[in-house]
């Protein structure tokens, strides 16, 4: 990624120097400068201070080769129970192969896009692992038959290959818990992903007092400029209390003020883990 250095006047007599990606919109630079002036050194400043100026945007935002696949299946309502049994069978068969994949979580939507199932897969070895997984489930007879039975139960299906933001915790199994999950998805304006990460690197600290943050993902292949935040709560009441408490911190208001202009659209869905999900 090509970078350029510039100096900005933030107030009379006050100049700051910063390095930004070439082609960054002027309005984004102004907001970054304001944030840097208000809060001092930021995640953005340290990120852009890396010596390798040819690093891609995704390389700046994420620091691991691990990739994730977020599957979305819209199920025909009359088939939901049968669909879940078939998915569990598929996962059990797949686990006995050499597929370099790990199903971290599976959920069905309780509030939001109902009759929708979400599955989060992890490929620790990156794209080679995804390729190996794809080859196996396309050539394995029992897996192919299972996929055919499953697909006739669906209205639509899609997937995204995602990376994790480096400042979010690594998604891990939660087998002994009893949570509901909230999947908040954001479609960002092109060119604003780094600014989003800068503000959320600070905002997430205000939401990390409990084990609520589960995963922070951004799309790498599929529909681009997408961000997915996954949260865990013991109940809807706990979710409401957590959000109310966070709003008492003025720094949270600043985070919202800076990030809302970056969003084209957003959705919130409350999810329930399936019986075979490793995130409960």
ZAFI-811110 format. One record per residue (C-alpha): residue number from 1; x, y, z. Coordinates in Angstrom, 1 decimal. Layout:
N
  seq      xx      yy      zz
  NUM       X       Y       Z
...
end
This chain:
280
  seq      xx      yy      zz
    1     0.0     0.0     0.0
    2     1.5     3.4    -1.0
    3     1.6     5.9     1.8
    4     2.1     9.6     1.9
    5     3.1    12.0     4.7
    6     1.4    15.3     5.3
    7     1.1    18.0     7.9
    8    -2.3    19.4     8.9
    9    -3.4    22.5    10.8
   10    -5.8    21.3    13.5
   11    -6.3    24.7    15.1
   12    -4.5    28.0    15.0
   13    -0.8    27.4    15.7
   14    -1.3    23.6    16.0
   15     0.2    21.4    13.3
   16     0.4    17.6    13.4
   17     2.2    15.2    11.0
   18     0.6    12.0     9.9
   19     1.0     9.2     7.3
   20    -2.0     8.0     5.4
   21    -2.7     5.7     2.4
   22    -2.5     7.5    -0.9
   23    -5.9     8.3    -2.3
   24    -7.5     8.7     1.2
   25   -10.5    11.1     1.0
   26    -9.9    14.5     2.5
   27   -12.9    14.2     4.9
   28   -11.4    11.0     6.3
   29    -8.0    12.6     6.8
   30    -9.6    15.5     8.7
   31   -11.5    13.1    11.0
   32    -8.3    11.1    11.6
   33    -6.4    14.3    12.4
   34    -9.1    15.3    14.9
   35    -9.0    11.9    16.6
   36    -5.2    12.0    16.8
   37    -5.3    15.5    18.3
   38    -8.0    14.5    20.8
   39    -6.6    11.2    22.0
   40    -2.9    11.2    21.2
   41    -1.3     8.2    19.6
   42    -3.9     5.9    18.2
   43    -4.1     2.4    16.8
   44    -4.2     4.0    13.3
   45    -0.9     5.9    14.0
   46     0.9     2.8    15.1
   47    -0.5     0.7    12.3
   48     0.5     3.2     9.6
   49     3.9     3.6    11.2
   50     4.9     0.1     9.9
   51     8.0     0.2     7.8
   52     6.6    -1.9     5.0
   53     4.8     0.7     2.9
   54     3.8    -2.0     0.4
   55     1.5    -3.8     2.8
   56    -2.1    -4.3     1.7
   57    -5.0    -2.8     3.6
   58    -6.1    -6.2     4.9
   59    -2.5    -6.8     6.0
   60    -2.6    -3.6     8.0
   61    -6.0    -4.4     9.6
   62    -5.3    -8.1    10.4
   63    -2.2    -9.8    11.7
   64    -2.8   -13.5    11.1
   65    -2.9   -15.9     8.2
   66    -6.1   -17.5     9.6
   67    -9.2   -16.9     7.5
   68   -12.9   -17.4     8.4
   69   -15.9   -18.3     6.3
   70   -19.3   -16.9     7.3
   71   -22.0   -19.0     5.7
   72   -25.6   -17.7     5.5
   73   -28.4   -20.1     4.7
   74   -32.0   -19.0     4.3
   75   -34.0   -22.1     5.0
   76   -37.5   -23.0     3.9
   77   -39.5   -22.8     7.1
   78   -41.0   -26.2     6.9
   79   -37.5   -27.8     6.6
   80   -35.7   -26.1     9.5
   81   -35.6   -29.1    11.8
   82   -34.6   -31.4     9.0
   83   -32.0   -28.9     7.8
   84   -30.3   -28.8    11.3
   85   -30.1   -32.6    11.4
   86   -28.5   -32.6     8.0
   87   -26.0   -29.9     8.9
   88   -25.0   -31.8    12.0
   89   -24.6   -35.0    10.0
   90   -22.4   -33.0     7.5
   91   -20.2   -31.6    10.2
   92   -19.8   -35.1    11.8
   93   -18.8   -36.7     8.6
   94   -16.4   -33.8     7.7
   95   -14.7   -34.1    11.1
   96   -13.5   -37.6    10.1
   97   -11.7   -36.4     7.0
   98    -8.5   -34.5     6.5
   99   -10.4   -31.2     5.9
  100    -8.4   -28.3     7.3
  101   -11.5   -26.7     8.7
  102   -13.1   -26.0    12.1
  103   -16.7   -25.1    12.6
  104   -16.6   -22.6    15.5
  105   -20.2   -21.7    15.7
  106   -23.7   -22.4    14.2
  107   -26.8   -20.4    15.0
  108   -30.3   -19.8    13.9
  109   -31.9   -16.3    13.8
  110   -34.4   -15.6    16.6
  111   -34.9   -11.9    16.0
  112   -34.1   -10.3    12.6
  113   -33.8   -12.4     9.4
  114   -35.8   -15.4    10.6
  115   -35.5   -18.9     9.1
  116   -31.8   -18.0     8.6
  117   -28.9   -20.1     9.8
  118   -25.3   -18.8    10.2
  119   -22.2   -20.9    10.4
  120   -18.7   -19.6    11.2
  121   -15.8   -21.7     9.9
  122   -12.1   -21.2    10.7
  123    -9.2   -22.2     8.4
  124    -6.0   -21.8    10.5
  125    -3.6   -22.4     7.6
  126    -5.3   -19.7     5.5
  127    -6.3   -20.1     1.9
  128    -4.4   -23.5     1.4
  129    -6.6   -24.9     4.2
  130    -9.8   -23.5     2.5
  131    -8.7   -25.1    -0.8
  132    -8.1   -28.4     0.8
  133   -11.5   -28.2     2.6
  134   -13.3   -27.4    -0.7
  135   -11.7   -30.2    -2.6
  136   -12.7   -32.7     0.1
  137   -16.4   -31.7     0.4
  138   -16.7   -31.7    -3.4
  139   -15.2   -35.1    -3.9
  140   -16.3   -37.0    -0.8
  141   -19.3   -39.1    -1.7
  142   -21.2   -38.9     1.6
  143   -20.5   -35.1     1.9
  144   -21.7   -34.5    -1.6
  145   -24.9   -36.4    -1.0
  146   -25.5   -34.5     2.3
  147   -25.0   -31.2     0.5
  148   -27.5   -32.1    -2.2
  149   -30.1   -33.1     0.5
  150   -29.4   -29.8     2.3
  151   -29.5   -27.5    -0.7
  152   -33.1   -28.5    -1.6
  153   -34.2   -27.2     1.8
  154   -32.8   -23.7     1.1
  155   -34.2   -20.5    -0.5
  156   -30.8   -18.9    -0.9
  157   -27.3   -19.3     0.4
  158   -24.2   -17.1     0.4
  159   -20.8   -17.0     2.0
  160   -18.0   -14.5     2.7
  161   -14.3   -15.1     3.4
  162   -13.3   -12.8     6.2
  163   -10.3   -11.8     8.2
  164   -10.3   -10.7    11.9
  165    -9.4    -7.2    13.1
  166    -6.1    -7.5    15.0
  167    -7.6    -5.6    18.0
  168   -10.5    -8.0    18.5
  169   -10.1   -11.2    20.5
  170    -9.6   -14.5    18.6
  171   -12.9   -16.3    18.2
  172   -12.8   -19.4    20.4
  173   -15.3   -22.2    21.3
  174   -17.6   -21.6    24.3
  175   -18.9   -25.1    24.8
  176   -20.0   -24.8    28.5
  177   -21.9   -21.5    28.3
  178   -25.6   -20.6    27.6
  179   -25.7   -17.5    25.6
  180   -27.6   -15.6    23.0
  181   -25.5   -14.0    20.3
  182   -25.9   -10.7    18.4
  183   -24.5   -10.4    14.9
  184   -24.2    -6.7    13.9
  185   -23.3    -6.3    10.3
  186   -22.2    -3.0     8.7
  187   -21.8    -2.1     5.0
  188   -19.2     0.6     5.0
  189   -18.5     3.3     2.5
  190   -15.5     2.3     0.3
  191   -12.2     3.7     1.6
  192   -13.3     3.9     5.3
  193   -12.3     0.5     6.6
  194    -9.0     1.7     8.2
  195   -10.8     4.7     9.8
  196   -13.4     2.3    11.2
  197   -10.7     0.2    12.7
  198    -9.0     3.2    14.3
  199   -12.2     4.2    16.2
  200   -13.2     0.7    17.1
  201    -9.8    -0.1    18.5
  202   -10.6     2.4    21.2
  203   -14.3     1.7    21.4
  204   -13.9    -2.0    21.9
  205   -12.0    -1.4    25.1
  206   -15.2     0.1    26.6
  207   -17.1    -3.1    25.7
  208   -14.6    -5.6    26.9
  209   -15.2    -5.7    30.6
  210   -17.2    -8.9    30.2
  211   -16.7   -11.7    27.8
  212   -19.1   -10.1    25.4
  213   -16.9    -9.5    22.3
  214   -16.6   -12.7    20.3
  215   -15.4   -11.8    16.9
  216   -14.7    -8.8    14.7
  217   -14.5    -9.7    11.0
  218   -14.2    -7.8     7.8
  219   -14.8    -9.3     4.3
  220   -11.9   -10.3     2.1
  221   -13.8   -12.2    -0.7
  222   -17.6   -11.9    -1.3
  223   -19.5    -8.7    -0.7
  224   -16.8    -6.2     0.0
  225   -16.6    -3.3     2.6
  226   -18.5    -5.5     5.1
  227   -17.9    -5.7     8.8
  228   -19.4    -8.2    11.2
  229   -19.3    -7.8    15.0
  230   -20.4   -10.9    17.0
  231   -21.3   -10.4    20.7
  232   -22.4   -12.9    23.4
  233   -24.9   -12.2    26.2
  234   -26.5   -14.3    28.8
  235   -29.9   -12.8    28.0
  236   -31.6    -9.9    26.2
  237   -31.8    -8.2    29.6
  238   -28.0    -8.5    30.0
  239   -27.6    -7.1    26.5
  240   -29.7    -4.1    27.3
  241   -27.9    -3.4    30.6
  242   -24.5    -3.7    29.0
  243   -25.4    -1.2    26.2
  244   -27.0     1.2    28.7
  245   -23.9     1.1    30.9
  246   -21.6     1.7    27.9
  247   -23.6     4.8    26.9
  248   -22.7     6.3    30.2
  249   -19.1     6.7    29.1
  250   -18.6     9.9    27.0
  251   -15.9     8.1    25.0
  252   -18.5     5.7    23.6
  253   -20.5     8.7    22.3
  254   -17.4     9.8    20.5
  255   -16.8     6.4    19.0
  256   -20.4     6.4    17.7
  257   -20.2     9.9    16.4
  258   -17.1     9.1    14.3
  259   -18.3     5.7    13.0
  260   -21.9     6.4    12.0
  261   -20.9     8.6     9.0
  262   -18.9     5.7     7.7
  263   -21.9     3.3     7.4
  264   -24.1     2.8     4.3
  265   -26.4     0.4     6.1
  266   -26.4    -1.9     9.1
  267   -28.4    -4.8    10.6
  268   -28.7    -6.5    13.9
  269   -29.8   -10.1    14.4
  270   -30.2   -12.1    17.6
  271   -29.0   -15.7    17.2
  272   -29.5   -18.9    19.1
  273   -26.8   -21.6    19.0
  274   -27.7   -24.9    17.4
  275   -27.2   -28.0    19.4
  276   -24.0   -28.9    17.6
  277   -22.5   -25.4    17.8
  278   -19.2   -25.1    19.7
  279   -20.2   -21.6    20.7
  280   -23.0   -22.0    23.3
end
